[in-house]
Amino acid sequence: MTKSALQVARAAYKPKMPKALHGTVKIEEGAATQSVADQEAVEKLFPHTYGMPIVKFVETTDKIDYPTANVGVILSGGQAPGGHNVIAGIFDGMKSLNKDNKVYGFLMGPGGLIDHKYQELTADIIDEYRNTGGFDIIGSGRTKLETTEQFDKGLEILKKLNIKALVIIGGDDSNTNACVLAEYYKAINAGVQVIGCPKTIDGDLKNEMIEASFGFDTACKVYSEVIGNIQRDCNSARKYWHFIKLMGRSASHIALECALQVQPNFCIISEEVEAKEQSLDDIVNEIATAVAKRAAKGDNFGTVLIPEGLIEFVPAIKALISELNDYLAHHQDEFDAIAKDQQRQYIISKLSADNSAVYASLPEGVARQLTLDRDPHGNVQVSLIETEKLLAEMVGNRLAEWKKAGKYAGKFSPQVHFFGYEGRCAGPSNYDADYCYSLGYTASALIAAGKTGYMSSVRNTTAPADQWIAGGVPVTMMMNMERRHGEMKPVIQKALVKLDGAPFKFFASNRENWAINTEYVYPGPIQYFGPTEVCDQTTITLRLEQGK
Ligand code: FBP
């Protein structure tokens, strides 16, 4: 690999860790836990891993001898900055327990476990990837680990490699599956522990005990840098309205964090759209009103941030997607057999009257996307739906109507952008480099403590790293029952933007000013070297959530 100058310099960075992890640790166990909702149903499905306590690691002077234990690692789902540091943390943690421990990486996601494709991760390989972005050390994939055949097939290779614990680095769906696997291996006495690590740029895997999913910090900083640059460009030429869609699946955490960082003229928060039961038309009117007000001041330019999951939160479309999910879960083969040019008509004929009308009203491309290409977890691939174009076009049409009616006299020239993939493999910010390494190191401590069905947890991360708290949370504690593919399933509850939370409230109290006036902030690129107030900042979301 040819390395850039920055990559060479950055390799030497020593990630900061919670103080307790610098030496030998002992475990402190809290009280029994229960799932966030549907306790009875979740307990029934997880009889061996339900109700376990939250644990915390504290320093000890005791000398503990650990027997050898090999570990397997899987990177699951979309890339997120810092994944390599999680693996480096696991590696260093396991070696500190016993220098003969080995770490194996399963290749290209959970599929590598099932297909027995793996690689031993030795010190020289790990060193090549410290503090770098990407998941290319072993690759990632979206194969869903869900059947007992897959679990048994995985167990064959785990036994062959003498692997005592598997760490699954993934988002809410992958960690749900990790928990199902932990339960199964415990039930059959397989002798393999399963630990999860909270990954996803989307920021939607968080709760009381998991402050953030790794990668969110870096991805938002990358997007905010570029949005800031666009804002400076548009404030210089003063002739374009930029419609910027931001990745992040259903939740609007990324859009909100970027809005807090750059202070755009408009930012849609999907969760608010749902709460206010807004239609696409309402949203278009709101944006067009902001455009018209700025035009009245002579400012025919601006920025609009759009969360990629927006379309799913417009109540009429949400109801449509839910009926489509149920329908296609039972009639996928029938649907696939219909000629492509007949599929739209076929769906229109099968849906209830209301949903059929909404479906028929959508532009061809958007309608098609709602019926096709679900990911293996059954999610509509919202990143493929071009809402930024849809909105730019609809706002343009609305302004043209207003112009005709003499209500608007400005110029409207839109530009559209989608920021997603460019942020997922960026070199991790100091926050993500430190957080990820600590998560990995904590996973090794959970393994040493014999835990299974736990997610690695590092808290208090707005304080300096030596005050961070390392521990573990039972995955069942985060679960509830949700309808997936037409059936009720136990899943980790997704964290959406809370409309009564401090980050949204801060945004809401400033947005009117940001809409009409030009209050842009230009955050600039992530800094790795320099003063701590420049290099070690957390996201504004996390700071506000923690009242700082
Ligand atoms: P994860 O939940 O797997 O972390 O996915 C993150 C994400 O980047 C989403 O924001 C986006 O909708 C999706 O992946 C895109 O998926 P793909 O990489 O398969 O195109």
Boltz pocket constraint, residues with backbone or C-beta under 6 A from the ligand:
constraints:
  - pocket:
      binder: B
      contacts: [[A, 76], [A, 77], [A, 78], [A, 79], [A, 80], [A, 171], [A, 172], [A, 199], [A, 200], [A, 201], [A, 202], [A, 247], [A, 248], [A, 249], [A, 381], [A, 382], [A, 383], [A, 424]]
      max_distance: 6.0
